[in-house]
Amino acid sequence: MSELLISWVRSANSSKTVFPLNNLPYCIFTSANRKFHFGVGIGDQILDVTATAEAFGIPSAVVQTGEWNSFMGLGREKWASFRKSLIKSLAVGSNDQVNLSTHLINRLDAQLHMPFKVTEFTDFYAGRQHATNVGTMFRGPENALPPNWLHIPIGYNGRASSVVISGTEIFRPRGQLKGPNDNVPHFGLSKRFDFELELGAIVGNSSEHQISVDQADANIFGYVLLNDWSARDIQAWEYQPLGPFQAKASATTVSPWIVTAEALKPFRTNTPQREFPLLEHIKDTGPMLFDIDLEVDLVTTEGEKSTVTKTNYKEMYYSSAQQLAHHTACGCPMRIGDLLGSGTISGKSKDSRGSMLELSWGGKEPILISENVSRSFLKDGDTVIMRGCAKSENYKIGFGSCIGQVLLSLIHISEPTRQEAISYAVFCL
């Protein structure tokens, strides 16, 4: 599908849109008279799928759940037929234009919510440049990659309960810390709080036993942008011998639009050449990655804005399908709604590094945001904005934005508002 598909929704045909008819990302939204409806992005509009479910052959009970897991449970054939019907109905000349046009709302009039229920969350460490950079900082270039890294996608089980939607405020985590000059550990606020630029894969079909890479690829419903917030100083003290725990448990932010695996198909690209042949259960079976441009903007508490990172998902060493296949290798069951974080996506150049840890080289080389503002790690009030877009000559497939603002940690207060956080910060000055 290399050509732009023309829709009767005029904004979907604009050269600027990232939601053309070729994309059709899924969301959950509310508006003035709609509560947690299923939606499909088309141009600057959202098609209300809950109101039009019958026309697309979707059982009404499915679209009343407020999460796309129920639709995923209908199976791959339904995923394909629904997308095919959407394209046909929204294409120019469709007989459905009159009926469907009454169920379109402007995206600016809608509030977006978590599009699916995260059943389990696993995060990987599968970007070679990121792993090399981090390893070089702590072990030197000769021992940068662990001995197993080129053979298996390394990962850890995270917290599904702390995965939040874009726009959710992120409170600076507290934890046990022990710096290089400390005699004993202490408990306090993280001073080296960081973002990690990742892509999240959503498992749409459950499995009970080991599955192949091709089966895993077919089981992935879609993708979201993912920010794996990381407290580097907490992580440095706790990570041996079992790896990240509290350093990664405070929050993981995902974008509100699910871009389907089908929409990304034209952008498939090969994984890198291997130094060692991969074992059969995770061996490449074809182009496994996607050509998706990614970038991170940092808006500082001082009001300065800078694009600090530009990279591409094709930099990854292991694909989401290989990660999922490996995840099942021991017989681990996977469930609808399981989320797999790709691992930090970094390129070879300094400005393509996917975390502050790398960009500032462990804090030794602060990033210049403007003439008078620099950063080694995130300060309270800073906002991180991630974007992703796959581009052809004729159209773009975008993910929208993945946004989070860092605020001072509040203890023993449930769901604090932004104003409460600001008031508390002023009180503490």
C-alpha positions in Angstrom: 0.0 0.0 0.0 2.6 2.6 -1.2 0.0 5.1 -2.5 -2.0 7.5 -0.5 -5.6 6.2 -0.2 -8.0 9.0 -0.8 -10.8 9.6 1.7 -14.0 11.6 1.7 -12.8 13.0 5.0 -10.8 15.8 3.4 -8.3 16.4 6.2 -7.1 12.8 5.7 -5.7 13.7 2.3 -3.5 16.5 3.5 0.2 16.2 3.0 0.6 17.2 6.7 -1.6 14.6 8.3 -0.2 11.6 10.1 -3.6 10.0 10.2 -4.4 9.3 6.5 -6.7 6.5 5.4 -3.6 4.3 5.2 -3.2 4.6 9.0 -6.6 4.5 10.9 -5.1 4.2 14.5 -7.4 3.2 17.4 -8.2 5.1 20.5 -10.6 5.3 23.5 -12.1 8.7 23.9 -14.7 10.8 25.7 -16.5 13.9 24.6 -19.5 16.0 25.6 -22.0 13.2 25.1 -19.7 10.1 24.7 -18.2 8.2 27.5 -15.2 5.9 26.8 -16.2 5.2 23.2 -14.0 3.2 20.7 -12.6 5.6 18.1 -10.6 5.5 14.9 -8.4 8.4 13.8 -8.9 9.8 10.3 -7.4 13.1 9.4 -8.3 15.6 12.1 -11.4 13.6 13.0 -12.4 10.6 15.1 -14.9 8.1 13.9 -17.1 6.9 16.7 -16.8 3.1 16.4 -19.1 2.5 19.4 -21.9 4.3 17.6 -21.3 2.5 14.3 -20.3 -1.0 15.5 -23.3 -2.6 14.0 -22.4 -1.3 10.5 -19.0 -3.0 10.9 -20.3 -6.3 12.2 -18.8 -5.7 15.7 -21.0 -7.1 18.6 -22.3 -4.2 20.7 -21.0 -5.8 23.9 -17.4 -5.6 22.6 -17.6 -1.8 22.2 -19.1 -1.2 25.6 -15.9 -2.3 27.5 -13.9 0.9 27.1 -10.8 -1.0 26.1 -9.7 -2.5 22.8 -8.8 -5.8 24.4 -12.3 -7.0 23.8 -11.9 -6.3 20.1 -8.5 -8.0 20.0 -10.2 -11.1 21.5 -12.3 -11.5 18.3 -9.2 -12.8 16.5 -7.0 -11.9 13.6 -9.6 -12.5 10.9 -11.8 -9.8 12.6 -8.9 -7.4 12.9 -8.3 -7.7 9.1 -12.0 -7.6 8.0 -12.7 -4.5 10.3 -9.7 -2.6 8.8 -10.7 -3.6 5.3 -14.3 -2.4 6.0 -13.1 0.9 7.5 -10.9 1.6 4.4 -13.8 0.9 2.1 -16.3 2.9 4.1 -14.1 6.0 4.5 -12.7 6.0 0.9 -13.9 8.6 -1.5 -17.1 7.5 -3.3 -18.2 5.3 -0.5 -22.0 4.8 -0.1 -21.4 5.0 3.7 -20.4 8.7 3.7 -23.8 10.1 4.6 -24.3 7.7 7.5 -20.8 7.8 8.9 -20.3 11.6 8.6 -22.8 12.1 11.5 -20.5 10.0 13.7 -17.3 12.0 13.2 -16.1 14.4 15.9 -13.1 16.8 15.8 -10.1 15.4 17.6 -9.7 18.6 19.5 -13.1 18.1 21.0 -12.2 14.7 22.4 -10.2 13.6 25.4 -8.1 10.5 24.9 -7.8 7.7 27.4 -5.8 4.5 27.9 -6.7 2.5 24.7 -6.2 -0.9 26.2 -5.9 -2.7 29.5 -2.3 -3.6 30.1 -2.3 -7.2 31.3 1.4 -7.6 31.9 4.4 -5.5 31.0 7.8 -6.7 30.0 10.6 -4.3 29.0 13.6 -5.3 26.9 17.2 -4.1 26.5 17.4 -4.7 22.8 18.9 -1.6 21.2 22.6 -2.3 20.4 23.8 1.4 20.5 22.0 2.0 23.8 23.5 -1.2 25.4 26.9 -0.3 24.0 26.7 3.2 25.3 25.6 2.2 28.8 28.0 -0.7 29.0 30.9 1.6 27.9 30.1 4.1 30.6 30.1 1.5 33.4 32.5 -1.3 32.1 34.6 0.2 29.3 34.3 -0.4 25.6 35.9 -3.8 25.7 33.2 -5.2 28.0 30.3 -3.0 27.0 27.9 -5.8 25.9 27.3 -8.7 28.3 28.3 -12.1 26.9 24.7 -13.1 26.2 23.6 -9.9 24.6 24.2 -10.9 21.0 22.4 -14.2 21.5 19.2 -13.4 23.3 16.9 -10.3 23.8 17.5 -9.4 27.5 14.4 -8.3 29.4 12.7 -8.0 32.8 9.2 -8.2 34.0 7.8 -4.7 34.8 4.7 -3.3 36.4 1.5 -3.2 34.4 -0.1 -1.2 37.2 2.2 1.8 36.6 1.7 2.1 32.9 -0.1 5.4 32.2 -1.5 7.3 29.3 0.2 10.3 27.6 -0.5 13.5 29.5 -0.4 11.9 33.0 1.9 13.9 35.3 4.9 12.0 36.5 6.0 12.4 40.1 9.7 12.2 40.8 10.3 8.8 42.5 11.8 8.2 45.9 13.9 5.3 46.7 17.0 3.9 48.4 20.2 5.6 47.1 23.9 5.1 47.7 26.3 7.3 45.8 30.0 6.5 45.2 31.0 8.7 48.1 28.3 7.5 50.5 29.3 5.1 53.4 25.7 3.9 53.9 22.5 4.1 51.8 19.8 6.6 52.4 16.2 7.1 51.3 15.3 10.2 49.2 14.3 11.7 45.9 16.0 10.5 42.7 18.3 13.2 41.4 19.1 11.4 38.1 15.6 11.0 36.7 15.5 10.0 33.0 13.4 9.2 30.0 13.9 6.2 27.7 12.5 6.4 24.1 10.9 3.1 23.2 8.2 1.5 21.0 5.7 -0.7 22.8 4.2 -3.8 21.1 0.7 -5.0 22.1 -0.1 -8.7 22.1 -3.5 -9.2 20.6 -3.7 -12.9 20.6 -3.0 -15.2 23.6 -0.8 -18.2 23.6 -0.2 -21.0 26.1 3.1 -22.5 25.0 6.1 -21.6 22.9 5.4 -20.0 19.6 7.6 -19.3 16.6 8.8 -15.8 15.4 6.2 -15.9 12.6 3.4 -16.8 15.0 4.6 -14.0 17.4 4.6 -11.5 14.6 1.0 -12.4 13.7 0.0 -12.1 17.3 1.1 -8.5 17.6 -2.0 -6.3 17.3 -0.3 -2.9 17.1 2.2 -0.5 18.5 2.4 2.6 20.8 5.2 5.0 21.7 6.5 4.2 25.1 8.5 6.3 27.7 10.2 4.0 30.2 10.9 6.6 33.0 14.1 5.6 34.8 15.6 6.7 38.1 19.3 6.1 37.3 20.6 6.6 40.9 18.1 4.2 42.4 18.9 1.8 39.6 22.6 2.0 40.2 22.3 0.8 43.8 19.6 -1.9 43.3 20.3 -3.5 39.9 22.8 -6.2 41.0 22.1 -9.1 40.9 18.5 -9.2 39.6 18.3 -6.0 37.5 15.9 -3.0 37.6 13.1 -2.9 40.2 12.1 0.3 41.9 14.0 2.4 39.4 11.5 1.5 36.7 8.3 1.0 38.8 7.1 4.6 39.2 5.7 5.1 35.7 5.7 4.0 32.1 3.9 6.4 29.7 2.3 5.2 26.4 0.8 7.2 23.6 -3.0 7.1 23.2 -3.2 5.8 19.7 -2.7 2.2 18.7 -1.1 2.1 15.3 -1.9 -1.4 13.9 0.7 -3.8 12.7 -1.1 -3.9 9.4 -0.8 -0.1 8.8 3.0 -0.4 9.4 3.5 -3.3 7.0 4.8 -1.2 4.0 7.6 0.1 6.3 9.1 -3.2 7.2 12.9 -3.4 7.1 15.6 -5.9 7.9 17.3 -6.4 11.3 21.1 -5.8 11.3 23.6 -8.4 10.3 24.4 -10.8 13.0 27.9 -11.5 14.5 26.6 -14.9 15.7 23.7 -16.9 14.1 20.6 -16.7 16.3 19.2 -19.9 17.6 16.3 -21.3 15.8 13.5 -20.1 18.2 14.4 -16.4 17.5 16.0 -16.6 14.1 15.1 -13.9 11.6 12.4 -15.0 9.1 12.3 -11.9 7.0 12.2 -8.1 7.5 11.3 -7.9 11.2 11.7 -4.1 12.0 10.0 -1.0 10.8 11.4 2.2 9.4 9.9 4.7 11.9 11.4 8.1 12.6 11.4 9.0 16.2 12.2 12.2 18.1 12.1 13.6 21.6 11.5 17.3 22.5 12.4 18.6 26.0 10.4 21.6 27.3 12.2 22.8 30.3 10.7 24.3 33.5 12.4 27.6 32.3 10.3 27.6 29.2 13.0 26.6 26.7 12.3 23.9 24.1 14.7 21.7 22.2 14.6 18.5 20.1 17.2 16.5 22.0 17.0 13.2 20.1 16.2 12.0 16.5 16.5 8.3 15.8 14.8 5.4 14.1 13.2 2.1 15.2 15.2 0.3 12.6 18.3 0.7 14.9 17.0 -2.1 17.1 18.9 -5.4 17.2 15.9 -7.6 18.1 12.4 -7.0 16.8 9.2 -7.2 18.9 8.3 -10.5 17.2 11.7 -12.0 18.3 11.2 -10.6 21.8 7.7 -12.2 22.0 8.9 -15.5 20.7 11.7 -15.6 23.2 9.3 -14.6 26.0 7.3 -17.8 25.3 10.3 -20.1 24.9 10.1 -21.5 28.4 6.4 -22.1 28.1 5.4 -18.7 29.4 1.7 -18.0 28.6 1.0 -14.6 26.9 -2.3 -12.8 27.3 -4.3 -10.3 25.2 -3.1 -6.9 26.3 0.5 -7.9 27.3 2.8 -5.0 26.5 6.4 -5.4 25.4 8.8 -2.4 25.6 11.4 -2.5 22.8 14.2 -1.2 24.9 15.8 2.2 24.4 16.2 3.2 20.7 19.5 4.9 20.1 21.5 5.5 17.0 25.2 5.9 16.4 25.4 9.7 16.5 25.3 11.7 19.8 22.0 13.4 18.8 20.3 10.1 18.2 20.7 8.7 21.7 17.4 7.7 23.3 18.0 8.7 26.9 19.5 11.5 29.0 21.9 9.0 30.5 23.5 8.7 27.1 22.9 12.2 25.8 24.8 13.7 28.9 27.2 10.7 29.1 26.3 9.9 32.6 26.0 13.6 33.5 29.5 14.4 32.5 28.5 16.3 29.3 25.3 18.3 30.0 23.1 18.9 27.0 22.7 22.6 25.9 19.0 23.4 25.6 19.5 27.1 25.0 22.3 29.7 25.7 21.5 29.7 29.4 19.8 26.3 30.0 21.4 22.9 30.1 20.4 19.5 31.4 22.2 16.3 32.6 19.0 14.7 33.9 15.4 15.9 34.2 14.4 18.7 36.6 11.0 19.2 38.2 8.7 21.0 35.7 10.4 19.6 32.6 8.1 18.0 30.0 9.2 15.2 27.7 7.4 14.9 24.3 8.0 11.8 22.1 6.8 11.5 18.5 7.0 8.8 15.9 6.2 8.7 12.1 6.8 6.2 9.3 7.1 8.1 6.0 6.7 7.1 2.4 6.8 9.5 -0.6 3.1 9.8 -0.6 1.9 9.6 3.0 2.9 9.4 6.7 1.8 7.0 9.4 2.0 8.8 12.8 1.6 7.8 16.4 0.6 11.2 17.8 2.5 12.3 20.9 3.6 10.6 24.1 3.9 13.3 26.8 4.8 13.5 30.4 5.7 16.3 32.8 8.0 15.7 35.8 6.7 17.1 39.1 8.0 17.0 42.6 7.1 13.7 44.4 4.2 13.9 46.8 3.7 11.4 49.6 0.5 10.1 51.0 -1.7 12.2 48.7 -3.9 10.3 46.2 -4.1 11.6 42.7 -2.6 15.1 43.3 -3.5 17.8 40.9 -0.9 19.9 39.1 -1.8 22.9 41.2 -1.3 21.0 44.4 2.1 19.8 43.2 3.1 23.4 42.4 1.9 24.6 45.8 3.8 21.9 47.6 6.9 22.8 45.6 6.7 26.5 46.5 6.1 25.5 50.2 9.3 23.5 50.2 11.5 26.3 48.8 
